Each structure stands twice: as structure tokens, then as C-alpha cells.
Amino acid sequence: MDQEQTSLELGRQIWHLRKAGYDRIQILEELEISVQQLEDSLTEFESQLGLDAGRAMEHFRQLDNERIEEVLECWMPIALGDGRPADEMSDDDFDLQLRASYGVLAAIDQRHKIMLASQPQKTSTREESVNVLAFLQQFHGTQNGDGNGSDAEKLQ
């Protein structure tokens, strides 16, 4: 394990020198290492770099989804309203519901972008639209106490 840590630390130093504009010969002279040590350490470091970046991306994707879910839980009931017609609402209530709707749509758009970025396969625009509609109808059904999602199932 100590050999691996030393190799990773040497790889990190090589990486920083390369970013600073040093070429391989200058790095060899600066760190006083052999060509084989340079190659092995850099290969080890670069292999770990990809794994660490992948873990970090997954972690932050999960955090983003949790934040979006909190936004949806907060604003979706306001956006859906209490069932009163718009002409019976005060201007302030109407504006609040309208702004909440825009916030919900923005959150759904962000979630959609995150989902697309984390899935390498392509889907058609029609499928994506149906998925958003299904999500909204399921959520609306659970807000009204329906909960069976029958309309959403019809869409899919």
C-alpha cells in the first residue's frame, strides 16, 4: 500500500508539473526519477483520476436530484392550487400560483437535463415529453388523493 501511495503522490507531482508546462525531460530532471518511474506513476495517477472524477460526478448528481426533489415538494402543491377557479382568486394568490408553476417547470427541466446527462442512450423527444407528462400526472394524482396513477399508466 505504501508503494502505491508513493506512486500516486509522484504521479500527482508529475501531473502538476505537466499542467505548469514542463515537458517530460524537465520533469525527469526536476524530480530526479527514471523514465520508467515517470510512466508508471503517471499511469497509476491517471487511472485513479478517472475513478475519482466518476465518483464525484455521481455524488453531485445525487445531491442535485435531492435538491430538486425538495423544490418540487415545496412548490408543487402551491402550483397545483386548491381547485378554485382563477377568477375567484386574489391577484396575490394567482401570482403566487403562477410563480410556483414556473419554479416547478424549471425544476423539472433541470431534473430532465441531469437524467439525460447521466444516461448515455438517446431517446426521442416524444418519449421525453410523455415521461414529463406522466410524472406530472402521477404527482397531480397523489396530491388529489387519487394515488393510483391510472392516467400516467395510460400515457406510457
TIVOVEX-196819 format. One line per field, with one value per atom (N, C-alpha, C): atom name; y, z, x; residue number from 1. Coordinates in nm, 3 decimals. Atoms other than C-alpha are relative to their C-alpha. Layout:
BEGIN
atome = c(CA | ...)
py = c(Y | ...)
pz = c(Z | ...)
px = c(X | ...)
num = c(NUM | ...)
This chain:
BEGIN
atome = c(N | CA | C | N | CA | C | N | CA | C | N | CA | C | N | CA | C | N | CA | C | N | CA | C | N | CA | C | N | CA | C | N | CA | C | N | CA | C | N | CA | C | N | CA | C | N | CA | C | N | CA | C | N | CA | C | N | CA | C | N | CA | C | N | CA | C | N | CA | C | N | CA | C | N | CA | C | N | CA | C | N | CA | C | N | CA | C | N | CA | C | N | CA | C | N | CA | C | N | CA | C | N | CA | C | N | CA | C | N | CA | C | N | CA | C | N | CA | C | N | CA | C | N | CA | C | N | CA | C | N | CA | C | N | CA | C | N | CA | C | N | CA | C | N | CA | C | N | CA | C | N | CA | C | N | CA | C | N | CA | C | N | CA | C | N | CA | C | N | CA | C | N | CA | C | N | CA | C | N | CA | C | N | CA | C | N | CA | C | N | CA | C | N | CA | C | N | CA | C | N | CA | C | N | CA | C | N | CA | C | N | CA | C | N | CA | C | N | CA | C | N | CA | C | N | CA | C | N | CA | C | N | CA | C | N | CA | C | N | CA | C | N | CA | C | N | CA | C | N | CA | C | N | CA | C | N | CA | C | N | CA | C | N | CA | C | N | CA | C | N | CA | C | N | CA | C | N | CA | C | N | CA | C | N | CA | C | N | CA | C | N | CA | C | N | CA | C | N | CA | C | N | CA | C | N | CA | C | N | CA | C | N | CA | C | N | CA | C | N | CA | C | N | CA | C | N | CA | C | N | CA | C | N | CA | C | N | CA | C | N | CA | C | N | CA | C | N | CA | C | N | CA | C | N | CA | C | N | CA | C | N | CA | C | N | CA | C | N | CA | C | N | CA | C | N | CA | C | N | CA | C | N | CA | C | N | CA | C | N | CA | C | N | CA | C | N | CA | C | N | CA | C | N | CA | C | N | CA | C | N | CA | C | N | CA | C | N | CA | C | N | CA | C | N | CA | C | N | CA | C | N | CA | C | N | CA | C | N | CA | C | N | CA | C | N | CA | C | N | CA | C | N | CA | C | N | CA | C | N | CA | C | N | CA | C | N | CA | C | N | CA | C | N | CA | C | N | CA | C | N | CA | C | N | CA | C | N | CA | C | N | CA | C | N | CA | C | N | CA | C | N | CA | C | N | CA | C | N | CA | C | N | CA | C | N | CA | C | N | CA | C | N | CA | C | N | CA | C | N | CA | C | N | CA | C | N | CA | C | N | CA | C | N | CA | C)
py = c(-0.119 | 0.000 | 0.125 | -0.115 | 0.238 | 0.029 | -0.015 | 0.177 | 0.067 | -0.056 | 0.259 | 0.148 | -0.140 | 0.581 | 0.085 | -0.072 | 0.687 | 0.021 | -0.009 | 0.614 | 0.104 | -0.097 | 0.816 | 0.143 | -0.133 | 1.108 | 0.049 | -0.035 | 1.104 | 0.034 | -0.027 | 1.089 | 0.137 | -0.132 | 1.393 | 0.111 | -0.101 | 1.587 | 0.013 | -0.001 | 1.488 | 0.072 | -0.061 | 1.590 | 0.153 | -0.145 | 1.935 | 0.064 | -0.055 | 1.987 | 0.004 | 0.000 | 1.888 | 0.114 | -0.111 | 2.137 | 0.134 | -0.124 | 2.402 | 0.024 | -0.020 | 2.349 | -0.072 | 0.075 | 2.123 | -0.113 | 0.118 | 1.865 | -0.118 | 0.121 | 1.508 | 0.007 | -0.007 | 1.575 | 0.092 | -0.092 | 1.872 | -0.065 | 0.069 | 1.660 | -0.102 | 0.099 | 1.383 | 0.067 | -0.071 | 1.635 | 0.062 | -0.066 | 1.819 | -0.099 | 0.098 | 1.507 | -0.105 | 0.096 | 1.305 | -0.143 | 0.134 | 0.993 | -0.059 | 0.066 | 0.736 | 0.014 | -0.005 | 0.726 | -0.101 | 0.103 | 0.403 | 0.046 | -0.051 | 0.565 | 0.106 | -0.103 | 0.860 | -0.063 | 0.066 | 0.635 | -0.074 | 0.079 | 0.404 | 0.089 | -0.090 | 0.686 | 0.078 | -0.077 | 0.890 | -0.089 | 0.094 | 0.585 | -0.032 | 0.030 | 0.497 | 0.119 | -0.120 | 0.856 | 0.024 | -0.024 | 0.894 | -0.103 | 0.101 | 0.565 | 0.032 | -0.037 | 0.685 | 0.129 | -0.128 | 1.030 | -0.019 | 0.028 | 0.893 | -0.059 | 0.060 | 0.683 | 0.104 | -0.105 | 0.975 | 0.101 | -0.093 | 1.204 | -0.062 | 0.068 | 0.946 | -0.004 | 0.002 | 0.911 | 0.139 | -0.137 | 1.289 | 0.040 | -0.034 | 1.328 | -0.069 | 0.073 | 1.060 | 0.061 | -0.062 | 1.220 | 0.131 | -0.130 | 1.566 | -0.014 | 0.026 | 1.425 | -0.037 | 0.040 | 1.266 | 0.120 | -0.120 | 1.593 | 0.091 | -0.083 | 1.784 | -0.055 | 0.061 | 1.537 | 0.019 | -0.022 | 1.568 | 0.144 | -0.141 | 1.947 | 0.027 | -0.018 | 1.936 | -0.061 | 0.064 | 1.695 | 0.088 | -0.091 | 1.939 | 0.119 | -0.111 | 2.221 | -0.044 | 0.051 | 2.008 | -0.024 | 0.025 | 1.902 | 0.130 | -0.129 | 2.265 | 0.073 | -0.087 | 2.434 | -0.067 | 0.068 | 2.167 | 0.018 | -0.022 | 2.190 | 0.142 | -0.139 | 2.568 | 0.020 | -0.013 | 2.542 | -0.065 | 0.069 | 2.297 | 0.072 | -0.079 | 2.526 | -0.083 | 0.067 | 2.442 | -0.031 | 0.035 | 2.392 | 0.116 | -0.115 | 2.739 | 0.050 | -0.061 | 2.896 | 0.128 | -0.117 | 3.175 | 0.130 | -0.125 | 3.439 | 0.020 | -0.013 | 3.368 | 0.027 | -0.020 | 3.415 | 0.148 | -0.136 | 3.732 | 0.008 | -0.017 | 3.876 | -0.058 | 0.052 | 3.785 | -0.153 | 0.147 | 3.421 | -0.050 | 0.039 | 3.400 | 0.013 | -0.021 | 3.547 | -0.105 | 0.101 | 3.308 | -0.136 | 0.128 | 3.008 | -0.001 | -0.009 | 3.127 | -0.011 | 0.007 | 3.180 | -0.138 | 0.136 | 2.844 | -0.095 | 0.084 | 2.686 | 0.014 | -0.021 | 2.845 | -0.067 | 0.065 | 2.722 | -0.151 | 0.145 | 2.368 | -0.042 | 0.034 | 2.366 | 0.013 | -0.015 | 2.494 | -0.117 | 0.114 | 2.219 | -0.128 | 0.118 | 1.954 | 0.004 | -0.014 | 2.090 | -0.036 | 0.033 | 2.067 | -0.149 | 0.144 | 1.713 | -0.075 | 0.064 | 1.619 | 0.008 | -0.015 | 1.759 | -0.091 | 0.087 | 1.570 | -0.146 | 0.138 | 1.247 | -0.030 | 0.021 | 1.288 | -0.005 | -0.003 | 1.370 | -0.127 | 0.119 | 1.060 | -0.129 | 0.118 | 0.823 | 0.014 | -0.013 | 0.761 | -0.030 | 0.033 | 0.621 | 0.119 | -0.110 | 0.859 | -0.047 | 0.028 | 0.876 | 0.108 | -0.097 | 1.051 | 0.111 | -0.114 | 1.388 | -0.036 | 0.040 | 1.234 | -0.081 | 0.080 | 0.977 | 0.088 | -0.088 | 1.251 | 0.081 | -0.078 | 1.459 | -0.085 | 0.089 | 1.160 | -0.026 | 0.024 | 1.095 | 0.118 | -0.119 | 1.454 | 0.007 | -0.001 | 1.436 | -0.108 | 0.108 | 1.103 | 0.038 | -0.044 | 1.246 | 0.101 | -0.103 | 1.549 | -0.059 | 0.058 | 1.340 | -0.091 | 0.082 | 1.095 | 0.089 | -0.089 | 1.381 | 0.067 | -0.064 | 1.553 | -0.100 | 0.104 | 1.224 | -0.023 | 0.022 | 1.179 | 0.122 | -0.121 | 1.542 | 0.004 | 0.001 | 1.489 | -0.121 | 0.118 | 1.166 | -0.118 | 0.110 | 0.952 | -0.109 | 0.088 | 0.789 | -0.122 | 0.120 | 0.514 | 0.023 | -0.031 | 0.692 | -0.060 | 0.067 | 0.542 | 0.082 | -0.083 | 0.838 | -0.008 | 0.008 | 0.818 | -0.133 | 0.130 | 0.448 | -0.002 | -0.006 | 0.522 | 0.067 | -0.070 | 0.760 | -0.087 | 0.083 | 0.505 | -0.123)
pz = c(0.000 | 0.000 | 0.000 | -0.008 | 0.081 | -0.138 | 0.134 | -0.266 | -0.093 | 0.083 | -0.427 | 0.034 | -0.041 | -0.223 | -0.053 | 0.051 | -0.318 | -0.151 | 0.145 | -0.683 | -0.033 | 0.023 | -0.663 | 0.031 | -0.035 | -0.491 | -0.108 | 0.108 | -0.754 | -0.127 | 0.115 | -1.024 | 0.012 | -0.022 | -0.868 | -0.027 | 0.025 | -0.874 | -0.149 | 0.146 | -1.237 | -0.070 | 0.059 | -1.324 | 0.014 | -0.023 | -1.168 | -0.083 | 0.082 | -1.345 | -0.148 | 0.139 | -1.678 | -0.023 | 0.012 | -1.616 | 0.000 | -0.007 | -1.540 | -0.125 | 0.127 | -1.885 | -0.012 | 0.008 | -1.806 | -0.102 | 0.087 | -2.069 | 0.078 | -0.071 | -1.980 | 0.047 | -0.038 | -1.976 | 0.120 | -0.114 | -1.742 | 0.127 | -0.116 | -1.513 | 0.055 | -0.043 | -1.505 | 0.078 | -0.067 | -1.409 | 0.131 | -0.120 | -1.157 | 0.114 | -0.104 | -0.969 | 0.021 | -0.006 | -1.030 | 0.005 | 0.010 | -1.136 | -0.137 | 0.128 | -1.414 | -0.091 | 0.097 | -1.730 | 0.039 | -0.040 | -1.605 | 0.120 | -0.115 | -1.273 | -0.045 | 0.052 | -1.461 | -0.065 | 0.072 | -1.686 | 0.097 | -0.093 | -1.405 | 0.092 | -0.094 | -1.165 | -0.070 | 0.073 | -1.426 | -0.041 | 0.037 | -1.546 | 0.121 | -0.122 | -1.188 | 0.040 | -0.038 | -1.114 | -0.095 | 0.098 | -1.436 | 0.010 | -0.014 | -1.377 | 0.121 | -0.118 | -1.031 | -0.023 | 0.025 | -1.161 | -0.061 | 0.063 | -1.381 | 0.098 | -0.099 | -1.099 | 0.101 | -0.096 | -0.857 | -0.061 | 0.068 | -1.111 | -0.016 | 0.014 | -1.173 | 0.131 | -0.132 | -0.801 | 0.036 | -0.033 | -0.759 | -0.083 | 0.085 | -1.055 | 0.049 | -0.050 | -0.918 | 0.131 | -0.128 | -0.573 | -0.022 | 0.023 | -0.704 | -0.080 | 0.070 | -0.938 | 0.102 | -0.105 | -0.635 | 0.084 | -0.076 | -0.439 | -0.078 | 0.084 | -0.730 | -0.004 | 0.002 | -0.751 | 0.132 | -0.130 | -0.378 | 0.014 | -0.008 | -0.402 | -0.088 | 0.091 | -0.699 | 0.061 | -0.063 | -0.512 | 0.112 | -0.105 | -0.219 | -0.059 | 0.066 | -0.456 | -0.047 | 0.048 | -0.611 | 0.115 | -0.115 | -0.272 | 0.058 | -0.056 | -0.162 | -0.092 | 0.090 | -0.472 | -0.079 | 0.081 | -0.647 | 0.057 | -0.052 | -0.409 | -0.024 | 0.025 | -0.447 | -0.148 | 0.145 | -0.827 | -0.043 | 0.037 | -0.845 | 0.054 | -0.054 | -0.633 | 0.081 | -0.085 | -0.422 | -0.075 | 0.081 | -0.708 | -0.028 | 0.027 | -0.707 | -0.142 | 0.131 | -1.049 | 0.013 | -0.003 | -1.137 | 0.025 | -0.018 | -1.141 | 0.144 | -0.141 | -0.773 | 0.091 | -0.078 | -0.660 | 0.007 | -0.007 | -0.540 | -0.095 | 0.089 | -0.759 | 0.062 | -0.067 | -0.500 | -0.004 | 0.006 | -0.485 | -0.140 | 0.139 | -0.863 | -0.038 | 0.030 | -0.892 | 0.068 | -0.072 | -0.627 | -0.070 | 0.069 | -0.806 | -0.134 | 0.128 | -1.140 | 0.018 | -0.025 | -1.000 | 0.048 | -0.045 | -0.825 | -0.119 | 0.121 | -1.159 | -0.081 | 0.072 | -1.328 | 0.073 | -0.078 | -1.045 | -0.016 | 0.017 | -1.076 | -0.138 | 0.137 | -1.452 | -0.015 | 0.005 | -1.410 | 0.071 | -0.072 | -1.154 | -0.082 | 0.085 | -1.384 | -0.117 | 0.109 | -1.668 | 0.046 | -0.052 | -1.452 | 0.026 | -0.025 | -1.343 | -0.132 | 0.132 | -1.706 | -0.058 | 0.050 | -1.803 | 0.073 | -0.079 | -1.521 | -0.041 | 0.041 | -1.620 | -0.137 | 0.134 | -1.984 | 0.003 | -0.008 | -1.891 | 0.063 | -0.069 | -1.673 | -0.074 | 0.078 | -1.934 | -0.140 | 0.132 | -2.245 | -0.117 | 0.112 | -2.455 | -0.035 | 0.050 | -2.667 | -0.003 | 0.014 | -2.653 | -0.089 | 0.088 | -2.885 | 0.083 | -0.068 | -2.797 | 0.043 | -0.036 | -2.798 | 0.129 | -0.122 | -2.534 | 0.121 | -0.111 | -2.319 | 0.041 | -0.031 | -2.343 | 0.075 | -0.066 | -2.244 | 0.143 | -0.135 | -1.945 | 0.092 | -0.081 | -1.820 | 0.031 | -0.023 | -1.866 | 0.100 | -0.092 | -1.686 | 0.143 | -0.133 | -1.396 | 0.059 | -0.049 | -1.367 | 0.037 | -0.029 | -1.383 | 0.122 | -0.120 | -1.123 | 0.123 | -0.114 | -0.893 | 0.029 | -0.017 | -0.951 | 0.061 | -0.055 | -0.878 | 0.148 | -0.141 | -0.546 | 0.083 | -0.072 | -0.450 | 0.025 | -0.013 | -0.504 | 0.075 | -0.074 | -0.306 | -0.087 | 0.092 | -0.617 | 0.020 | -0.029 | -0.594 | -0.088 | 0.080 | -0.845 | -0.128 | 0.118 | -1.133 | -0.127 | 0.116 | -1.383 | -0.129 | 0.120 | -1.622 | -0.048 | 0.037 | -1.614 | -0.069 | 0.062 | -1.696 | -0.144 | 0.136 | -2.000 | -0.096 | 0.086 | -2.132 | -0.039 | 0.028 | -2.110 | -0.069)
px = c(0.083 | 0.000 | 0.087 | -0.089 | 0.288 | 0.061 | -0.056 | 0.438 | -0.103 | 0.107 | 0.101 | -0.022 | 0.017 | 0.065 | 0.115 | -0.117 | 0.419 | -0.013 | 0.018 | 0.341 | -0.108 | 0.106 | 0.018 | 0.047 | -0.051 | 0.194 | 0.097 | -0.092 | 0.469 | -0.079 | 0.085 | 0.200 | -0.067 | 0.061 | 0.030 | 0.100 | -0.105 | 0.357 | 0.028 | -0.023 | 0.416 | -0.115 | 0.119 | 0.060 | 0.004 | -0.006 | 0.105 | 0.111 | -0.109 | 0.438 | -0.040 | 0.047 | 0.280 | -0.098 | 0.095 | -0.002 | 0.072 | -0.077 | 0.261 | 0.083 | -0.069 | 0.413 | 0.133 | -0.126 | 0.709 | -0.015 | 0.003 | 0.799 | 0.058 | -0.043 | 0.900 | 0.145 | -0.141 | 1.272 | 0.018 | -0.009 | 1.231 | -0.056 | 0.058 | 1.012 | 0.099 | -0.099 | 1.272 | 0.113 | -0.108 | 1.539 | -0.047 | 0.053 | 1.320 | -0.021 | 0.033 | 1.207 | 0.109 | -0.111 | 1.526 | -0.051 | 0.056 | 1.339 | 0.033 | -0.025 | 1.377 | -0.123 | 0.111 | 1.162 | -0.107 | 0.097 | 1.001 | -0.083 | 0.074 | 0.907 | -0.101 | 0.089 | 0.758 | -0.122 | 0.110 | 0.549 | -0.093 | 0.081 | 0.433 | -0.082 | 0.070 | 0.345 | -0.110 | 0.101 | 0.163 | -0.118 | 0.106 | -0.033 | -0.088 | 0.075 | -0.133 | -0.088 | 0.074 | -0.237 | -0.116 | 0.105 | -0.436 | -0.112 | 0.104 | -0.619 | -0.089 | 0.077 | -0.729 | -0.079 | 0.065 | -0.820 | -0.138 | 0.129 | -1.098 | -0.101 | 0.089 | -1.243 | -0.048 | 0.036 | -1.235 | -0.097 | 0.090 | -1.399 | -0.139 | 0.129 | -1.673 | -0.077 | 0.064 | -1.742 | -0.053 | 0.042 | -1.757 | -0.122 | 0.114 | -1.995 | -0.127 | 0.116 | -2.227 | -0.050 | 0.036 | -2.221 | -0.076 | 0.064 | -2.309 | -0.130 | 0.126 | -2.575 | -0.107 | 0.094 | -2.739 | -0.043 | 0.033 | -2.720 | -0.093 | 0.087 | -2.873 | -0.142 | 0.133 | -3.160 | -0.073 | 0.063 | -3.224 | -0.049 | 0.040 | -3.233 | -0.122 | 0.114 | -3.469 | -0.125 | 0.115 | -3.695 | -0.057 | 0.046 | -3.712 | -0.076 | 0.069 | -3.807 | -0.139 | 0.128 | -4.081 | -0.097 | 0.088 | -4.218 | -0.054 | 0.041 | -4.233 | -0.098 | 0.076 | -4.375 | -0.111 | 0.102 | -4.583 | -0.141 | 0.137 | -4.883 | -0.049 | 0.039 | -4.884 | -0.032 | 0.021 | -4.854 | -0.132 | 0.125 | -5.145 | -0.122 | 0.110 | -5.359 | -0.096 | 0.099 | -5.659 | -0.129 | 0.117 | -5.903 | -0.094 | 0.085 | -6.053 | 0.025 | -0.021 | -6.109 | 0.082 | -0.089 | -5.866 | -0.075 | 0.073 | -6.139 | -0.048 | 0.039 | -6.220 | 0.120 | -0.122 | -5.857 | 0.035 | -0.054 | -5.698 | 0.120 | -0.115 | -5.424 | 0.127 | -0.119 | -5.162 | 0.004 | 0.006 | -5.278 | 0.028 | -0.021 | -5.284 | 0.148 | -0.142 | -4.933 | 0.087 | -0.076 | -4.802 | -0.009 | 0.019 | -4.951 | 0.073 | -0.068 | -4.813 | 0.151 | -0.144 | -4.463 | 0.042 | -0.029 | -4.474 | 0.002 | 0.005 | -4.568 | 0.128 | -0.126 | -4.267 | 0.116 | -0.106 | -4.044 | -0.002 | 0.014 | -4.179 | 0.047 | -0.043 | -4.129 | 0.151 | -0.146 | -3.772 | 0.068 | -0.057 | -3.701 | -0.011 | 0.019 | -3.845 | 0.099 | -0.095 | -3.631 | 0.141 | -0.134 | -3.317 | 0.014 | -0.005 | -3.402 | 0.012 | -0.004 | -3.458 | 0.141 | -0.137 | -3.117 | 0.097 | -0.087 | -2.948 | -0.020 | 0.029 | -3.122 | 0.060 | -0.055 | -3.021 | 0.153 | -0.145 | -2.662 | 0.055 | -0.051 | -2.633 | -0.034 | 0.035 | -2.778 | 0.055 | -0.062 | -2.570 | -0.092 | 0.088 | -2.857 | -0.087 | 0.083 | -3.059 | -0.146 | 0.143 | -3.438 | -0.060 | 0.064 | -3.674 | -0.064 | 0.062 | -3.824 | -0.142 | 0.136 | -4.171 | -0.001 | -0.008 | -4.070 | 0.027 | -0.034 | -3.920 | -0.122 | 0.119 | -4.240 | -0.102 | 0.094 | -4.452 | 0.046 | -0.051 | -4.223 | -0.030 | 0.029 | -4.264 | -0.148 | 0.144 | -4.641 | -0.041 | 0.032 | -4.655 | 0.040 | -0.045 | -4.454 | -0.098 | 0.091 | -4.682 | -0.137 | 0.131 | -4.999 | 0.006 | -0.014 | -4.871 | 0.003 | -0.011 | -4.780 | -0.134 | 0.131 | -5.113 | -0.098 | 0.088 | -5.292 | 0.024 | -0.030 | -5.113 | -0.038 | 0.039 | -5.185 | -0.150 | 0.146 | -5.557 | -0.052 | 0.041 | -5.558 | -0.032 | 0.028 | -5.603 | 0.104 | -0.111 | -5.260 | 0.014 | -0.014 | -5.331 | 0.077 | -0.080 | -5.157 | -0.056 | 0.058 | -5.401 | 0.018 | -0.020 | -5.374 | 0.143 | -0.141 | -4.995 | 0.029 | -0.023 | -5.007 | -0.053 | 0.053 | -5.223 | 0.096 | -0.095 | -4.960 | 0.117 | -0.118 | -4.685 | -0.045)
num = c(1 | 1 | 1 | 2 | 2 | 2 | 3 | 3 | 3 | 4 | 4 | 4 | 5 | 5 | 5 | 6 | 6 | 6 | 7 | 7 | 7 | 8 | 8 | 8 | 9 | 9 | 9 | 10 | 10 | 10 | 11 | 11 | 11 | 12 | 12 | 12 | 13 | 13 | 13 | 14 | 14 | 14 | 15 | 15 | 15 | 16 | 16 | 16 | 17 | 17 | 17 | 18 | 18 | 18 | 19 | 19 | 19 | 20 | 20 | 20 | 21 | 21 | 21 | 22 | 22 | 22 | 23 | 23 | 23 | 24 | 24 | 24 | 25 | 25 | 25 | 26 | 26 | 26 | 27 | 27 | 27 | 28 | 28 | 28 | 29 | 29 | 29 | 30 | 30 | 30 | 31 | 31 | 31 | 32 | 32 | 32 | 33 | 33 | 33 | 34 | 34 | 34 | 35 | 35 | 35 | 36 | 36 | 36 | 37 | 37 | 37 | 38 | 38 | 38 | 39 | 39 | 39 | 40 | 40 | 40 | 41 | 41 | 41 | 42 | 42 | 42 | 43 | 43 | 43 | 44 | 44 | 44 | 45 | 45 | 45 | 46 | 46 | 46 | 47 | 47 | 47 | 48 | 48 | 48 | 49 | 49 | 49 | 50 | 50 | 50 | 51 | 51 | 51 | 52 | 52 | 52 | 53 | 53 | 53 | 54 | 54 | 54 | 55 | 55 | 55 | 56 | 56 | 56 | 57 | 57 | 57 | 58 | 58 | 58 | 59 | 59 | 59 | 60 | 60 | 60 | 61 | 61 | 61 | 62 | 62 | 62 | 63 | 63 | 63 | 64 | 64 | 64 | 65 | 65 | 65 | 66 | 66 | 66 | 67 | 67 | 67 | 68 | 68 | 68 | 69 | 69 | 69 | 70 | 70 | 70 | 71 | 71 | 71 | 72 | 72 | 72 | 73 | 73 | 73 | 74 | 74 | 74 | 75 | 75 | 75 | 76 | 76 | 76 | 77 | 77 | 77 | 78 | 78 | 78 | 79 | 79 | 79 | 80 | 80 | 80 | 81 | 81 | 81 | 82 | 82 | 82 | 83 | 83 | 83 | 84 | 84 | 84 | 85 | 85 | 85 | 86 | 86 | 86 | 87 | 87 | 87 | 88 | 88 | 88 | 89 | 89 | 89 | 90 | 90 | 90 | 91 | 91 | 91 | 92 | 92 | 92 | 93 | 93 | 93 | 94 | 94 | 94 | 95 | 95 | 95 | 96 | 96 | 96 | 97 | 97 | 97 | 98 | 98 | 98 | 99 | 99 | 99 | 100 | 100 | 100 | 101 | 101 | 101 | 102 | 102 | 102 | 103 | 103 | 103 | 104 | 104 | 104 | 105 | 105 | 105 | 106 | 106 | 106 | 107 | 107 | 107 | 108 | 108 | 108 | 109 | 109 | 109 | 110 | 110 | 110 | 111 | 111 | 111 | 112 | 112 | 112 | 113 | 113 | 113 | 114 | 114 | 114 | 115 | 115 | 115 | 116 | 116 | 116 | 117 | 117 | 117 | 118 | 118 | 118 | 119 | 119 | 119 | 120 | 120 | 120 | 121 | 121 | 121 | 122 | 122 | 122 | 123 | 123 | 123 | 124 | 124 | 124 | 125 | 125 | 125 | 126 | 126 | 126 | 127 | 127 | 127 | 128 | 128 | 128 | 129 | 129 | 129 | 130 | 130 | 130 | 131 | 131 | 131 | 132 | 132 | 132 | 133 | 133 | 133 | 134 | 134 | 134 | 135 | 135 | 135 | 136 | 136 | 136 | 137 | 137 | 137 | 138 | 138 | 138 | 139 | 139 | 139 | 140 | 140 | 140 | 141 | 141 | 141 | 142 | 142 | 142 | 143 | 143 | 143 | 144 | 144 | 144 | 145 | 145 | 145 | 146 | 146 | 146 | 147 | 147 | 147 | 148 | 148 | 148 | 149 | 149 | 149 | 150 | 150 | 150 | 151 | 151 | 151 | 152 | 152 | 152 | 153 | 153 | 153 | 154 | 154 | 154 | 155 | 155 | 155 | 156 | 156 | 156)
